[in-house]
Amino acid sequence: MALSPQIIANKGEALYKNKFQSEYEAKYTGKFVAIDVASEEASVADSPEDAIAAAQKKNPDGLFHLVKVGSPGVYRLGYTQGNYRDWIFR
């Protein structure tokens, strides 16, 4: 059965919060974690690409949720309009 992106994200967030968050925020703030939602294994790296690559080495067919440790999201989104700039995630 194929999982939707929303189900993968929900499972990944739950795994991160319940299994990894407290330890990883003490050790790996600012790094990236790819969580395989099936095996519940996590791979930590300095960049999102490296975290996914490390996770794919463990399980090439895995379904991964990406987290930036200590941040509300993996990427910051923002926009500019004229001379005005605003960041959606701070």
Summary of the structure (lengths in Angstrom):
residues: 90
radius of gyration: 14.6
end to end distance: 36.7
largest distance: 48.6
contacts: 245
relative contact order: 0.18
helix: 38%
strand: 24%
